Structures are given as C-alpha cells and as structure tokens.
Amino acid sequence: MQKIKLSFSHENTVARVILDDGKGNVLDHIMMEELQDILTSFKEMKGLKLIVFEGAGKHFSFGANVDEHKKEAAAVMLRSFHQLFYSLKDLSVLTLAKISGQCLGGGMELAIMCNFLFADKSAKMGQPEIVLGVFPPPASIILPEKIGLARAEELLLTGKIISAEEAKTAGLLNELFEDKDTLEQGVNSFIENYIIPRSSSSLRFGVRASRTKFNHVLTNFLQSLEMMYVNELMKTHDANEGINAFIEKRKPNWENY
C-alpha cells in the first residue's frame, strides 16, 4: 500500500503531497521512504514553484510511529526522518502545510518546516514528545526560530496541544479558515495570486535568502540533537519507559534517570 499520494496542478508547477495511511497518517518508515523518494524526484523539476503537504481524511498527521522510537530502532528512524528536513532545505522550493485535525509530533515538525501554514478551525497542534519521556529534535530547533523561545518552550516542555486559534495567535499559522472547504478555497486563491505569477527560479533564490539563518541553525544543530537523542537520552530508563508505557497503554513509572 502506498502511503503518499502525489498529484500536480497548474501545469506541473504545484505538487500536492498527501499523507494517507488510511487512519491517522502516521509517519512510519514506509511513509518516510516514499516522501524521500518524492523529494528526490523534485530535484529535476526546475519549474516546480510550490509543494503542498496535507493529510487525507480528517487529520494532517498523528506524528511518527511510536514503535519506531524504541531504543533499537530510534537511530535509523531519526536519520530517515531528519533527512527529509535536509532534503527540503536543499530543494529550496516553497512549501505550504494545509492542516486539518490533529497535527502532532513528527507531523507538526513536517508542517512547521514549511514556509507557510494554513489551517482550518479543526486543527490541533502540539509536540507531546515530553509526555513520552523524549524530545523532538527538529521542533526544538524550528519552533524557536518561528515563534520565539518563550512560546516554543511552552509547547516543547509541557507537551500541551493547542487549538488552531491559539496557533494563529502565537504566529504559527499564516491563515486560519472556518472549515476544510474554505481552507481549500483559501489555499487555491493564495496559489493563484502569489505563487503562479512568480518565477520558479527566483522563488528558490528567495527561499534560500529568507532562510539564510534558519538553514544555518538547522544544519548546525539538528545532527547534534540527533546524537543527544540516540547516545544519551535513549540510554536513560525513563525515555525507554515512556515509550513502552505509551505502546502498552499504561501510566509510565518514572525513576528519574
């Protein structure tokens, strides 16, 4: 079963990437591999102006597969996941996340990597990793760059889930729409007015320029957080206990080491 649906519009200048696993659009290793293959194929598409990411059904994404966060799988999972961010950085193609329903964990990290975030009022956003005893490396870098350290830490260190209205107030969302239909209309209008009339090559230079600092920070710190996660965090009792407790649907027994 393919977990990514890909289509093009506006004479192949806009790519629509739909996460679709039939339920919560969980970013497991299969979906990550398919995403990576698609991003690699985009390198040859010089006329591509925008990539739109969205989730099939009611939700954007529940996040990464928790089973793949286990100690024995974490290193491979993180390497594959983080490669998506490096690939998006290197492409320098404009990106837009179209968000409905739950947009959590790794799903939210993919969304906040985008240049633009459009949502409807059903959207719920959050980085709940700390509840499981772990932390989200990409979000730990991207969120402070996007919304400032104080607001970023509130999400990263509490694991709270916020409403679409709260996300808009925090500056996380560019546009907020009443429902999924008006979200679709709003995205289409945005594309027609602000993307299609532009040069694809100039847009890529614009993305590289506007993200000069962002890309420097991401490149320099994501690998070190990956190493911290794999070589330090996953050697603690509580990180493994939190992951296992979630999988076993029980309350974690923290031992604080």
Protein Blocks (a to p, Z undefined) as FASTA:
>chain_A
ZZbdcddeehhlaccddddehinopacfklmmmmmmmmmmmmmmmkbmbdcdddehjbfb
ebjcfklmpmklmmmmmmmmmmmmmmmmmnopacddddehjdehjlmmmmmmpmbdcddf
kbccddfklmnopacfklmmmmmmmnojklmmmmmmnopacdfklmmmnomambdcfblm
lmmmmmmmmmmmmmmmpcfklmmmmmmmmmmmmmmmmmmmmmmmmmmmmmmmmmpmklmm
mmmmmmnopacddehZZ
